[in-house]
Structures are given as structure tokens and as C-alpha cells.
Amino acid sequence: MKCPKCATEVQIEAVYCPACGARLDEVADARPMSDSNAEGKQNFNQRVEVSRAKSDTAEQDLWQGGFSPRAMVGTWILYGVISIVALIASFFLMPVLTPVVWLVTIPALALLWAYQGVRFAVRRLGLHYRLTNQRFFHESGIFSRTTNRIEVIDMDDITFVQGFVDRFFGVGTIKVSSTDITHPVLMITGIDDVQKVAGLIDNARRAERLRRGLHIETV
């Protein structure tokens, strides 16, 4: 479209003319009201309103994340303690039970740590989350990936949980209750800065409900 003041071509969503700097809607209001100008002003204002409405409803990314390594610090500490206790016990029992104890202890600990490593890799590489102002995406899987979506307007309640160790590292689990058929209760585990992320999800839910004029039952 053209600027009503200097006739420079401008983007339809523009508020100001890049050539003369005039505010486009104000310039349109100030022009003499001939029949052609009145029709042009009406068309111009309609295009501006449509453009701004599209801008207001455009889907925008608010946050992306996945499983944080810090979410398993407590488990690593527990496994370390178990390993140390098992090695000390084996050392003191060796004179009584012969070196066969070591043939049991070492493989058992190796399997324990291997299991924990695989568990961490599956969570770290296989979970991904993305929040927009309209939807929440949660992806799972390494070799094959499944993507599910929850409309933020369908979310009823957002809470988060932190264990004793989690609080020191700012990680935790977010619980999303919604009317979604596939995941009425979604547990989002191992999230960094969990309080902030839970707030982002709740704010997106509230904003979308207010935009559509729906009553917010839970705060």
C-alpha cells in the first residue's frame, strides 16, 4: 500500500512511513473527506486492523528446553555412595569370602553405572519441549520421535515440584493438568530454572484465555 502523505510504498503492517516518518493512520484521518478519500481511508483502516489482528494472533516461541543434567545430581551422589560402601565392604570381606567377592562387586557396580548412563542419555537426548503463546510441544524418542501438542488454552493448572537436592540447582518437575485427551496430566521432568518456566507456561495460559474472553478458574 502507499503512504497517504507522500505516496511511498510501505508494508501493510507498518505504523510509520519509512520515507516521511508520518504515522499512517493519523495521516489517513487528516486527509480531506472526499468520497474517494473516504473509501480509501476505510480500506486503509481495514487493512491496518487486519494486519494488526494477524500480528496479535501470530504464534511466537516463548521457551525451548529439555532434560537438564543437573536434574540427576542427586542420583549420581546416591550411586556414588552405594559404590563406595560396596567397595569398602568387599575389601573387608575379601579375606573371609575369597576374591570371588570382587568378581561379583565390580561387575554389579559396572552394570549399575551403565544403567544410569543409559537412563540419562535417553532423557537428555530423547526429551525436548517448546512453548509458544498458543501451544506446548513435547517430543520424545531418540531413533523415532513422537511429537504431541497441548493448546495452552486447554491447560487448567500449572504446578512444579522440587526435591531437596533439586532446590540447590534450580531444577524440578512441572505438572500440567489439562483437558487434553492424550495427556490430561503431563509431567515435564528435569527442567532448569523450573519456577521461571512454570511461570511462562501459566502466563501463556492466562493470556490466551483473556484474549479469547474465557474465564480463568485457577490462578
Buried (B, 14 or more C-beta within 10 A) or exposed (E): BEBBBEEEEBEEEBEBBEEEEBBBBEBBEEBEEEEEBEEBBEEBBEEBEEBEEEEEEEEEEBBEBBBBBBBBBBEBEEBEEEBEEBEEEBEEEBEEEEEEBBEEBEEEBEEBBEEBEEEBEBBBEBBBBBBBBBBBBBBBEEEEEEEEBBBBBBBBBBEBEBEEBBEEBBBBBBBBBBEBEEBEEBEBBBBBBBEEBBEBBBBBBBBBBEEEEEEEEEE
